[in-house]
Amino acid sequence: MEFKTVRTFFIGGLCLLLAACSSATQPMMTQEELVNLIYEETGEKMYLPKFEALDVSYVYVQYDEADHVRSIDVQYAEGRTSEIIDYFQNPSNTAAWEEQHHAKKLYGPYEGEVAFMLSYSKEGVTSTEADKVVELEEVEVGIQEDMSFTIHSISLRGEYRLAYNNDYVTEEEALEHTRSYLMNVE
């Protein structure tokens, strides 16, 4: 009888330990799986660019007051790990963040240095104050410097914002990535 109690306690403790460890990680997803996940949540087919040294580390959706999709946000990181950022390992923190931002976290956020962010808003152009405007693929691209990021704003069937961490790409590389993005957006 005593052996069964110890064995049950050991197995119960092991299950709790495994549950605690698994809550800190989430299965890694391919970009195709992430595109499908975004589509399932929002009904939007979103093109996610591929970068040689970056992986998608975070995907979330923000909603307006009527619970319609306001924006879809995707972050890419260099050195992404399989560990969820400490704050989001606690489900109550995640719930509080989602409530505060009227958002739903779909994937991540994983540890890693954010190098690129992509945001799509169905509402179209927001109050972006571009420092300059260039034309790429016959589309006007507003360019704005914001702290350590260069933001490219594009108005197509909504607004796209591509934010490049200046520590990872040059101005020319950012323009080439944006050009490539424009060529792939439906």
Contacts in CASP RR format, 6 or more apart in sequence:
PFRMAT RR
TARGET T0000
AUTHOR 0000-0000-0000
METHOD contacts of the structure
MODEL  1
MEFKTVRTFFIGGLCLLLAACSSATQPMMTQEELVNLIYEETGEKMYLPK
FEALDVSYVYVQYDEADHVRSIDVQYAEGRTSEIIDYFQNPSNTAAWEEQ
HHAKKLYGPYEGEVAFMLSYSKEGVTSTEADKVVELEEVEVGIQEDMSFT
IHSISLRGEYRLAYNNDYVTEEEALEHTRSYLMNVE
23 89 0 8 1.000
23 91 0 8 1.000
24 83 0 8 1.000
24 84 0 8 1.000
24 89 0 8 1.000
25 82 0 8 1.000
25 83 0 8 1.000
25 84 0 8 1.000
26 84 0 8 1.000
26 107 0 8 1.000
26 108 0 8 1.000
28 82 0 8 1.000
29 37 0 8 1.000
29 56 0 8 1.000
29 107 0 8 1.000
31 48 0 8 1.000
31 50 0 8 1.000
31 56 0 8 1.000
34 48 0 8 1.000
34 56 0 8 1.000
34 59 0 8 1.000
34 74 0 8 1.000
34 107 0 8 1.000
35 45 0 8 1.000
35 46 0 8 1.000
35 47 0 8 1.000
35 48 0 8 1.000
37 59 0 8 1.000
37 106 0 8 1.000
37 107 0 8 1.000
38 44 0 8 1.000
38 46 0 8 1.000
38 59 0 8 1.000
38 61 0 8 1.000
38 72 0 8 1.000
38 106 0 8 1.000
39 45 0 8 1.000
39 46 0 8 1.000
41 61 0 8 1.000
41 104 0 8 1.000
41 106 0 8 1.000
42 61 0 8 1.000
42 69 0 8 1.000
42 72 0 8 1.000
43 69 0 8 1.000
44 69 0 8 1.000
44 72 0 8 1.000
44 120 0 8 1.000
44 122 0 8 1.000
45 186 0 8 1.000
46 72 0 8 1.000
46 74 0 8 1.000
46 120 0 8 1.000
47 181 0 8 1.000
47 184 0 8 1.000
47 185 0 8 1.000
47 186 0 8 1.000
48 56 0 8 1.000
48 74 0 8 1.000
48 118 0 8 1.000
49 118 0 8 1.000
49 177 0 8 1.000
49 180 0 8 1.000
49 181 0 8 1.000
49 184 0 8 1.000
51 76 0 8 1.000
51 115 0 8 1.000
51 116 0 8 1.000
51 177 0 8 1.000
53 78 0 8 1.000
54 76 0 8 1.000
54 77 0 8 1.000
54 78 0 8 1.000
54 80 0 8 1.000
54 115 0 8 1.000
54 116 0 8 1.000
54 168 0 8 1.000
55 76 0 8 1.000
55 77 0 8 1.000
55 79 0 8 1.000
55 80 0 8 1.000
55 110 0 8 1.000
56 74 0 8 1.000
56 75 0 8 1.000
56 76 0 8 1.000
56 80 0 8 1.000
56 107 0 8 1.000
57 75 0 8 1.000
57 76 0 8 1.000
57 77 0 8 1.000
57 80 0 8 1.000
57 108 0 8 1.000
57 109 0 8 1.000
57 110 0 8 1.000
57 111 0 8 1.000
57 112 0 8 1.000
57 114 0 8 1.000
58 73 0 8 1.000
58 74 0 8 1.000
58 75 0 8 1.000
58 77 0 8 1.000
58 105 0 8 1.000
58 107 0 8 1.000
58 108 0 8 1.000
58 109 0 8 1.000
58 110 0 8 1.000
59 72 0 8 1.000
59 73 0 8 1.000
59 74 0 8 1.000
59 75 0 8 1.000
59 105 0 8 1.000
59 106 0 8 1.000
59 107 0 8 1.000
59 108 0 8 1.000
60 72 0 8 1.000
60 73 0 8 1.000
60 101 0 8 1.000
60 103 0 8 1.000
60 104 0 8 1.000
60 105 0 8 1.000
60 106 0 8 1.000
60 107 0 8 1.000
61 69 0 8 1.000
61 71 0 8 1.000
61 72 0 8 1.000
61 73 0 8 1.000
61 103 0 8 1.000
61 104 0 8 1.000
61 106 0 8 1.000
62 69 0 8 1.000
62 70 0 8 1.000
62 71 0 8 1.000
62 73 0 8 1.000
62 101 0 8 1.000
62 102 0 8 1.000
62 103 0 8 1.000
63 69 0 8 1.000
63 70 0 8 1.000
63 102 0 8 1.000
63 103 0 8 1.000
63 104 0 8 1.000
64 70 0 8 1.000
64 102 0 8 1.000
65 102 0 8 1.000
68 122 0 8 1.000
69 122 0 8 1.000
70 102 0 8 1.000
70 121 0 8 1.000
70 122 0 8 1.000
70 123 0 8 1.000
71 119 0 8 1.000
71 120 0 8 1.000
71 121 0 8 1.000
71 122 0 8 1.000
71 123 0 8 1.000
72 119 0 8 1.000
72 120 0 8 1.000
73 117 0 8 1.000
73 118 0 8 1.000
73 119 0 8 1.000
73 120 0 8 1.000
74 117 0 8 1.000
74 118 0 8 1.000
74 119 0 8 1.000
75 109 0 8 1.000
75 114 0 8 1.000
75 116 0 8 1.000
75 117 0 8 1.000
75 118 0 8 1.000
76 114 0 8 1.000
76 115 0 8 1.000
76 116 0 8 1.000
76 117 0 8 1.000
76 118 0 8 1.000
77 110 0 8 1.000
77 111 0 8 1.000
77 112 0 8 1.000
77 113 0 8 1.000
77 114 0 8 1.000
77 115 0 8 1.000
78 112 0 8 1.000
78 113 0 8 1.000
78 115 0 8 1.000
78 168 0 8 1.000
79 112 0 8 1.000
79 113 0 8 1.000
80 110 0 8 1.000
80 111 0 8 1.000
80 112 0 8 1.000
81 110 0 8 1.000
81 111 0 8 1.000
81 112 0 8 1.000
82 110 0 8 1.000
83 110 0 8 1.000
83 111 0 8 1.000
84 108 0 8 1.000
84 109 0 8 1.000
84 110 0 8 1.000
84 111 0 8 1.000
85 108 0 8 1.000
85 109 0 8 1.000
85 110 0 8 1.000
85 111 0 8 1.000
87 93 0 8 1.000
87 97 0 8 1.000
88 94 0 8 1.000
88 97 0 8 1.000
88 105 0 8 1.000
88 108 0 8 1.000
88 109 0 8 1.000
94 105 0 8 1.000
97 103 0 8 1.000
97 105 0 8 1.000
98 104 0 8 1.000
98 105 0 8 1.000
113 165 0 8 1.000
114 165 0 8 1.000
115 164 0 8 1.000
115 165 0 8 1.000
115 167 0 8 1.000
115 168 0 8 1.000
115 169 0 8 1.000
116 162 0 8 1.000
116 163 0 8 1.000
116 164 0 8 1.000
116 165 0 8 1.000
116 168 0 8 1.000
116 169 0 8 1.000
116 177 0 8 1.000
117 149 0 8 1.000
117 161 0 8 1.000
117 162 0 8 1.000
117 163 0 8 1.000
118 160 0 8 1.000
118 161 0 8 1.000
118 162 0 8 1.000
118 163 0 8 1.000
119 160 0 8 1.000
119 161 0 8 1.000
119 163 0 8 1.000
120 158 0 8 1.000
120 159 0 8 1.000
120 160 0 8 1.000
120 161 0 8 1.000
121 158 0 8 1.000
121 159 0 8 1.000
121 161 0 8 1.000
122 158 0 8 1.000
123 158 0 8 1.000
123 159 0 8 1.000
124 155 0 8 1.000
124 158 0 8 1.000
124 159 0 8 1.000
125 153 0 8 1.000
125 155 0 8 1.000
125 158 0 8 1.000
125 159 0 8 1.000
126 159 0 8 1.000
128 142 0 8 1.000
128 144 0 8 1.000
128 151 0 8 1.000
128 153 0 8 1.000
128 159 0 8 1.000
128 161 0 8 1.000
129 144 0 8 1.000
130 142 0 8 1.000
130 143 0 8 1.000
130 144 0 8 1.000
130 153 0 8 1.000
131 143 0 8 1.000
131 144 0 8 1.000
131 145 0 8 1.000
132 142 0 8 1.000
132 143 0 8 1.000
133 140 0 8 1.000
133 141 0 8 1.000
133 142 0 8 1.000
133 143 0 8 1.000
134 140 0 8 1.000
134 141 0 8 1.000
134 142 0 8 1.000
134 143 0 8 1.000
134 175 0 8 1.000
135 141 0 8 1.000
136 175 0 8 1.000
136 178 0 8 1.000
136 179 0 8 1.000
136 182 0 8 1.000
137 179 0 8 1.000
137 182 0 8 1.000
137 183 0 8 1.000
139 154 0 8 1.000
139 156 0 8 1.000
139 182 0 8 1.000
140 154 0 8 1.000
140 155 0 8 1.000
141 152 0 8 1.000
141 153 0 8 1.000
141 154 0 8 1.000
141 178 0 8 1.000
142 152 0 8 1.000
142 153 0 8 1.000
142 154 0 8 1.000
143 150 0 8 1.000
143 151 0 8 1.000
143 152 0 8 1.000
143 153 0 8 1.000
144 150 0 8 1.000
144 151 0 8 1.000
144 153 0 8 1.000
145 151 0 8 1.000
146 163 0 8 1.000
148 165 0 8 1.000
148 166 0 8 1.000
148 167 0 8 1.000
149 163 0 8 1.000
149 164 0 8 1.000
149 165 0 8 1.000
149 166 0 8 1.000
150 163 0 8 1.000
150 164 0 8 1.000
150 166 0 8 1.000
150 171 0 8 1.000
150 174 0 8 1.000
151 161 0 8 1.000
151 162 0 8 1.000
151 163 0 8 1.000
151 164 0 8 1.000
152 161 0 8 1.000
152 162 0 8 1.000
152 163 0 8 1.000
152 164 0 8 1.000
152 174 0 8 1.000
152 175 0 8 1.000
152 178 0 8 1.000
153 159 0 8 1.000
153 160 0 8 1.000
153 161 0 8 1.000
154 160 0 8 1.000
154 161 0 8 1.000
154 162 0 8 1.000
154 178 0 8 1.000
154 182 0 8 1.000
156 185 0 8 1.000
160 181 0 8 1.000
160 185 0 8 1.000
162 174 0 8 1.000
162 177 0 8 1.000
162 178 0 8 1.000
162 181 0 8 1.000
164 173 0 8 1.000
164 174 0 8 1.000
164 177 0 8 1.000
169 177 0 8 1.000
END
